[in-house]
Amino acid sequence: MRENLHRFFRAARGAGVHVSPAESIDAMRAVSQVGFSDRTVLRDALLLTLAKSQDEKLALGDCFDLFFSQPEPRQDQPGTDDDASQEADPSPSSEAASEGGEGHPSEGLGPLAQMLLSQDRNALAAAIASASGAASLSDIRYSTQRGIFSSRILDAMGLQRLRDELDELTATNPALAERLRTALDALREAVRDTVAQGLALYAREETENLRNEILRNAPLARIERRHVAEMRALIRRIAQRLRERYSKPRKRQRRGHLDVRRTLRRNAAWGGIPFLTAWKRKHRDRPKIVAICDVSGSVAQVSDFFLLLIHSLHEVVDDVRSFAFSSHTIEVSEILEKKSPEEAMAEIMSKVGFGSSDYGSSLVDFEKDFMSTLTPQTTVIVLGDARSNNLDPRADILRRISERSKRLVWLNPEGRLAWGFGDSEMPRYATFCSVVRQCATAQQLERAVSDIVATYQ
């Protein structure tokens, strides 16, 4: 049963539950106390020792129900002609087999054939579970491996011997051979169901990682409607990683290198022995970020993801001011701070979203009402495609914004080949930016925001 628990821990990790070695030891100790006879008590014990949040509790509960719905492997695993189990007296099976044998004895049939003829579902289920362990079903990772593992399980149950027996029976006892073929078809179906269950248990993490990797590198502007919810969930996980990475206070002291002169002077009374040290301290600016996000119709789908990341900045950095615009600019800091991401995005888009973009007019609004938010310590982040519908781009205002701030970073969801074509003003704006980066995918967006926040750590 210890091996069964190890497989359960692997399945739990695949379901998104972090199970450390120490936690698995605690869980095994708890299981040794409560035993396996009462599945409800066993379930509660595992949930109490492994789940650390409500989401993990739900995921672990579903994983437990799926995992322990399988029969436990038998101690004797039929698989080859040399197994001791094949030498045991198969009296129940042989009696069932001889009923349709038309006078021909069936004692010479192998364990798998006798099990199929007996139609003992419990024995077959236990044999499939044992063969699944022998075939290392817990190593399955991709749906394309279902055929391979089905074949391995059937081989471990003794399929090759059964095939040989079917060839012989076809000539000597066609009726019995037909019964075996029908039972074998049912067995193949049961094995396929077992492999599908194993795929759901053990391959969930790999499948999710593969899907997330594809989404991370997919253009945000061309995400299909059916994948929007998955992309939003991915952006939330990116935001969570940023919070975990940068919101925690740094334990290390930012004191730089040893100041030898001050250390010697401070320890003159002890003959220069450095009882007291002096350090060259590093000065770090306190982070101050101003985010300006385009939510016009041309980038409406991408702006959803931009706003999700800006929402996370309010949890990572203390001093963040956020603004949104289409043809005019409004401050959205309070909305992002006080409301959930979904509620905040809906309210912002209802106020200024989906309009016709006018960067010039929006920059005029910012200079008139919000220029005082900029200081020499401010990093300004502009998220937009720089397309102003052939209106005056007012690059002069962007120049003044750049002069008043520490850095001006522009994140553009369009590919670089599109910059400067049509109504794109990106080359003109780029002249006054400290950093210009393409952010067409979730991965590029995460790297850009991470680099910005990291400069303050």
C-alpha positions in Angstrom: 0.0 0.0 0.0 3.0 2.3 0.5 3.6 2.2 -3.3 0.0 3.0 -3.9 0.3 6.1 -1.7 3.4 7.2 -3.6 1.4 6.9 -6.8 -1.4 9.0 -5.1 1.1 11.7 -4.2 2.2 11.8 -7.8 -1.4 12.1 -9.0 -2.0 14.9 -6.4 1.0 16.8 -7.8 -0.5 16.4 -11.2 -3.7 17.9 -9.9 -1.9 21.0 -8.9 -1.4 20.2 -5.2 2.2 20.9 -4.0 3.3 17.8 -2.0 6.7 18.2 -0.4 8.7 15.2 0.9 8.0 16.3 4.5 4.3 16.5 3.8 4.2 13.1 2.2 5.9 11.7 5.3 3.3 13.4 7.5 0.5 12.0 5.3 1.9 8.4 5.5 2.1 8.7 9.3 -1.5 9.9 9.5 -2.6 7.0 7.2 -0.7 4.5 9.4 -2.9 5.7 12.3 -6.3 5.7 10.6 -5.8 2.7 8.2 -7.3 2.1 4.9 -10.5 0.3 5.8 -12.7 3.5 6.1 -12.2 5.5 2.8 -14.0 8.5 4.3 -11.6 8.7 7.2 -8.6 8.1 4.8 -9.8 10.9 2.6 -10.1 13.3 5.5 -6.7 12.4 6.8 -5.0 13.0 3.4 -6.9 16.3 2.9 -5.9 17.5 6.3 -2.2 16.7 5.9 -1.7 17.7 2.2 -4.2 20.5 1.3 -3.1 24.0 2.2 -5.9 26.1 0.6 -9.5 25.7 -0.3 -8.6 25.3 -4.0 -6.1 22.5 -3.1 -8.7 20.8 -0.9 -11.1 20.7 -3.8 -8.5 19.5 -6.3 -7.2 16.8 -3.8 -10.7 15.6 -3.1 -11.4 15.0 -6.8 -8.1 13.4 -7.2 -8.8 11.0 -4.3 -12.2 10.0 -5.6 -10.7 9.2 -9.0 -7.6 7.5 -7.7 -9.3 5.2 -5.1 -12.1 4.3 -7.4 -9.7 1.8 -8.9 -9.3 -1.7 -7.4 -6.1 -2.3 -5.5 -3.4 -4.4 -7.2 -3.2 -8.1 -6.2 0.0 -9.4 -4.6 0.3 -12.2 -7.3 0.6 -10.6 -10.7 -0.1 -12.9 -13.6 1.9 -11.9 -16.6 4.3 -14.6 -17.8 4.2 -18.4 -18.1 6.7 -18.7 -15.3 4.5 -17.0 -12.7 3.7 -19.1 -9.7 0.1 -18.1 -10.0 -0.2 -20.0 -13.2 0.6 -23.2 -11.3 -2.2 -22.7 -8.7 -5.3 -24.8 -8.9 -7.7 -22.8 -11.1 -10.7 -24.9 -10.1 -13.4 -22.1 -10.4 -12.1 -20.9 -13.7 -11.6 -24.4 -15.1 -15.1 -25.4 -14.3 -16.5 -22.4 -16.1 -14.3 -23.0 -19.0 -15.2 -26.6 -19.3 -18.9 -25.8 -19.5 -18.5 -24.6 -23.1 -15.7 -26.9 -24.0 -17.8 -29.4 -25.8 -16.1 -32.3 -24.0 -12.6 -30.9 -24.4 -10.7 -30.2 -21.1 -9.6 -26.6 -20.5 -7.2 -27.1 -17.7 -4.3 -26.4 -20.0 -5.5 -22.8 -20.6 -3.5 -20.0 -19.1 -4.7 -17.8 -16.1 -5.9 -15.0 -18.4 -8.0 -17.3 -20.5 -9.5 -19.0 -17.4 -10.2 -15.5 -15.9 -12.0 -14.3 -19.0 -14.1 -17.5 -19.2 -15.0 -17.3 -15.6 -16.3 -13.7 -16.0 -15.1 -12.8 -12.5 -15.1 -9.0 -12.7 -13.4 -8.5 -9.4 -10.5 -10.8 -10.4 -10.2 -9.1 -13.8 -10.2 -5.6 -12.2 -7.6 -6.6 -9.7 -5.5 -8.2 -12.5 -5.7 -5.0 -14.6 -4.7 -3.0 -11.6 -1.7 -5.2 -11.0 -0.7 -5.2 -14.7 -1.0 -1.3 -14.6 1.5 -1.2 -11.8 3.8 -3.6 -13.8 3.4 -1.4 -16.9 4.2 1.8 -14.9 1.0 3.5 -15.8 1.8 6.3 -13.5 4.5 7.3 -16.0 1.9 8.2 -18.6 2.2 11.9 -19.6 0.5 12.4 -23.0 -2.7 11.3 -24.7 -0.6 9.9 -27.6 0.8 7.3 -25.2 -2.6 5.6 -24.5 -2.0 2.9 -27.1 1.5 2.1 -25.8 0.3 1.7 -22.2 -2.7 -0.3 -23.2 -0.4 -2.8 -25.0 1.9 -2.9 -22.0 -0.9 -3.7 -19.6 -2.3 -6.4 -21.9 1.1 -7.9 -22.3 1.7 -8.0 -18.6 -1.6 -9.9 -18.2 -0.5 -12.6 -20.6 -1.9 -11.5 -23.9 0.7 -13.3 -26.0 -0.1 -16.7 -24.4 -3.8 -16.0 -24.9 -3.3 -15.3 -28.6 -1.4 -18.6 -29.0 -4.3 -20.4 -27.2 -6.8 -18.7 -29.5 -5.0 -20.0 -32.6 -5.1 -23.5 -31.2 -8.7 -23.3 -30.1 -9.9 -21.9 -33.5 -8.9 -25.2 -35.0 -10.0 -27.5 -32.2 -12.9 -25.7 -30.4 -14.3 -22.8 -32.4 -17.1 -22.1 -29.9 -14.8 -21.7 -27.0 -12.4 -19.6 -29.2 -15.3 -17.3 -30.0 -16.2 -16.9 -26.3 -12.6 -15.9 -25.6 -12.5 -13.4 -28.4 -15.7 -11.7 -27.1 -14.3 -11.6 -23.6 -11.0 -10.3 -24.9 -12.7 -7.4 -26.7 -14.4 -6.5 -23.4 -11.0 -6.7 -21.6 -9.4 -4.4 -24.2 -12.2 -1.9 -23.5 -11.7 -2.1 -19.7 -7.9 -1.6 -20.2 -8.6 1.5 -22.4 -10.8 2.9 -19.6 -8.0 2.2 -17.1 -5.4 4.0 -19.2 -7.8 6.9 -19.8 -8.2 7.1 -16.0 -4.5 7.0 -15.5 -4.1 9.8 -18.1 -6.5 11.9 -16.1 -4.7 11.2 -12.9 -1.0 11.4 -13.8 -0.8 13.5 -17.0 -2.9 16.5 -15.9 0.2 18.5 -14.9 2.1 17.8 -18.1 -1.0 18.4 -20.3 -1.7 21.7 -18.4 2.0 22.7 -18.7 1.9 22.0 -22.4 -1.3 24.0 -23.0 0.0 26.9 -20.9 3.3 26.9 -22.8 1.3 27.1 -26.1 -0.8 29.9 -24.7 2.2 31.8 -23.2 3.7 32.1 -26.7 0.4 32.7 -28.6 -0.3 36.3 -29.8 -2.7 37.9 -27.3 -4.5 39.7 -30.1 -5.4 36.4 -31.9 -6.5 34.3 -28.9 -9.7 32.4 -29.9 -12.8 33.0 -27.9 -12.7 29.5 -26.5 -9.3 30.1 -25.0 -9.9 33.6 -23.5 -10.8 32.1 -20.1 -7.7 29.9 -20.1 -5.6 32.9 -21.0 -7.0 35.0 -18.2 -6.3 32.2 -15.8 -2.7 32.1 -17.1 -2.3 35.9 -16.7 -3.6 35.5 -13.1 -0.9 32.9 -12.4 1.7 35.2 -13.9 0.4 38.0 -11.6 0.6 35.6 -8.6 4.2 34.8 -9.5 5.0 38.5 -9.6 3.4 39.0 -6.2 5.2 36.1 -4.7 8.5 37.2 -6.2 8.5 40.9 -5.4 5.9 41.7 -2.7 7.8 39.9 0.1 10.2 42.1 2.1 13.8 41.4 1.3 15.7 39.8 4.2 19.2 40.5 2.9 20.6 43.9 3.8 21.5 46.1 0.8 24.7 47.3 2.3 27.1 46.7 -0.6 30.9 46.2 -0.1 33.0 46.6 3.0 34.1 50.2 3.6 37.7 49.5 4.7 38.6 53.1 5.7 35.6 53.6 7.9 36.0 50.1 9.4 39.7 50.8 10.4 38.8 54.2 11.9 35.9 52.8 13.8 38.1 50.0 15.3 41.2 52.2 16.2 40.6 51.6 19.9 41.1 47.9 19.4 44.3 48.1 17.5 42.5 47.9 14.1 40.9 44.5 14.9 37.6 44.8 13.0 35.1 44.2 15.8 32.8 46.8 14.2 32.3 46.9 10.4 31.3 49.7 8.1 29.6 49.1 4.8 29.2 51.1 1.6 25.4 51.2 1.5 23.5 51.0 -1.8 20.8 53.5 -2.4 17.6 52.1 -3.8 14.9 54.3 -5.1 11.5 53.7 -3.7 9.4 52.3 -6.5 6.9 54.7 -8.1 5.1 53.6 -11.2 2.6 55.3 -13.5 0.8 52.9 -15.9 -1.1 54.3 -18.9 -3.2 51.7 -20.7 -4.8 51.9 -24.1 -8.3 50.3 -24.0 -9.5 51.4 -27.4 -11.3 49.1 -29.8 -8.1 48.2 -31.7 -6.5 46.6 -28.6 -9.7 45.8 -26.6 -8.9 42.0 -26.4 -5.3 42.7 -25.4 -6.2 45.4 -22.9 -8.0 42.8 -20.8 -4.7 41.1 -20.2 -2.8 44.4 -19.7 -5.3 45.5 -17.0 -4.9 42.2 -15.3 -1.1 42.7 -15.0 -1.6 46.3 -13.9 -4.0 45.1 -11.2 -1.2 42.9 -9.9 1.2 45.8 -9.8 -1.0 47.5 -7.2 -0.4 44.5 -5.0 3.4 44.3 -5.7 4.4 48.0 -5.6 3.2 50.5 -2.9 3.1 53.6 -5.1 1.2 52.9 -8.4 -1.0 55.3 -10.3 -3.0 53.8 -13.2 -4.7 55.5 -16.1 -6.8 54.2 -19.1 -7.8 55.9 -22.3 -9.3 55.6 -25.7 -9.8 59.2 -26.8 -9.6 60.7 -23.3 -7.8 59.7 -20.2 -9.2 58.8 -16.7 -7.5 57.6 -13.6 -8.4 54.0 -12.6 -6.1 53.5 -9.6 -9.0 53.3 -7.1 -11.0 50.9 -9.2 -8.0 48.5 -9.5 -7.2 48.7 -5.8 -10.7 48.2 -4.4 -12.3 45.8 -6.9 -11.6 42.3 -8.2 -9.9 42.0 -11.5 -13.1 41.0 -13.4 -15.1 43.8 -11.8 -12.4 46.4 -12.3 -11.9 45.5 -16.0 -15.7 45.6 -16.7 -16.0 49.1 -15.1 -13.0 50.5 -16.8 -14.1 49.2 -20.2 -17.6 50.6 -19.7 -16.2 54.0 -19.0 -13.5 54.5 -21.6 -13.1 51.2 -23.5 -13.8 50.1 -27.1 -13.6 53.7 -28.4 -11.7 55.1 -31.3 -8.1 55.7 -30.2 -6.7 59.3 -30.1 -3.3 59.3 -28.5 -2.9 63.1 -28.9 -6.1 64.0 -27.1 -5.4 61.4 -24.4 -1.9 62.8 -23.8 -3.4 66.3 -23.6 -5.7 65.1 -20.8 -2.8 63.5 -19.0 -0.6 66.6 -19.2 -3.5 68.8 -18.0 -4.8 66.8 -15.1 -2.1 64.3 -14.0 1.3 65.6 -14.9 1.9 66.3 -11.2 2.0 62.5 -10.5 5.4 62.3 -12.2 8.7 62.7 -10.3 12.3 62.0 -11.1 11.8 58.6 -9.4 8.8 57.6 -11.5 8.8 54.8 -14.1 6.1 55.5 -16.7 4.7 52.4 -18.5 2.6 52.9 -21.6 0.7 49.9 -22.9 -0.7 50.4 -26.4 -0.3 50.0 -30.1 0.5 53.7 -30.8 -2.1 53.9 -33.5 -3.8 57.3 -33.4 -6.1 57.2 -36.5 -3.9 59.7 -38.4 -4.7 62.4 -35.7 -2.0 64.6 -34.2 0.0 62.2 -32.0 1.3 65.1 -29.7 4.8 63.5 -29.4 5.9 66.8 -27.7 3.8 65.9 -24.6 5.4 62.4 -24.5 8.8 64.1 -24.6 7.8 66.2 -21.6 6.6 63.1 -19.8 9.9 61.4 -20.5 11.9 64.5 -19.2 9.9 64.6 -15.9 10.2 60.9 -15.1 13.1 58.4 -14.4 12.2 56.1 -17.3 9.6 55.8 -20.0 8.8 52.2 -21.0 6.5 51.5 -23.9 5.0 48.0 -24.3 3.4 47.4 -27.7 1.3 44.3 -28.5 2.0 44.6 -32.3 4.9 43.0 -34.0 7.9 45.3 -34.8 7.3 44.9 -38.6 4.0 46.8 -38.2 5.5 49.8 -36.4 5.5 52.9 -38.5 3.1 51.6 -41.1 -0.4 53.0 -41.6 -1.4 55.2 -38.7 1.2 53.8 -36.3 3.2 56.5 -34.5 5.5 54.1 -32.8 8.8 55.3 -34.4 8.1 58.9 -33.4 7.1 57.9 -29.8 10.1 55.6 -29.5 12.4 58.5 -29.8 11.5 59.6 -26.2 11.3 56.2 -24.6 14.0 54.6 -22.4 12.7 51.1 -23.3 10.5 49.9 -26.2 9.4 46.3 -26.1 7.1 44.1 -28.1 4.6 42.4 -25.8 2.5 40.3 -28.2 2.5 37.2 -26.0 1.9 36.5 -22.3 5.5 35.4 -21.9 6.8 38.7 -23.3 4.4 40.6 -21.1 5.5 38.8 -18.0 9.2 39.3 -18.7 8.7 43.0 -19.4 6.7 43.7 -16.2 9.1 41.5 -14.2 12.1 43.4 -15.4 10.5 46.7 -14.5 9.6 45.7 -11.0 13.0 44.0 -10.5 14.9 47.3 -11.0 13.4 48.4 -7.6 14.4 45.3 -5.6 
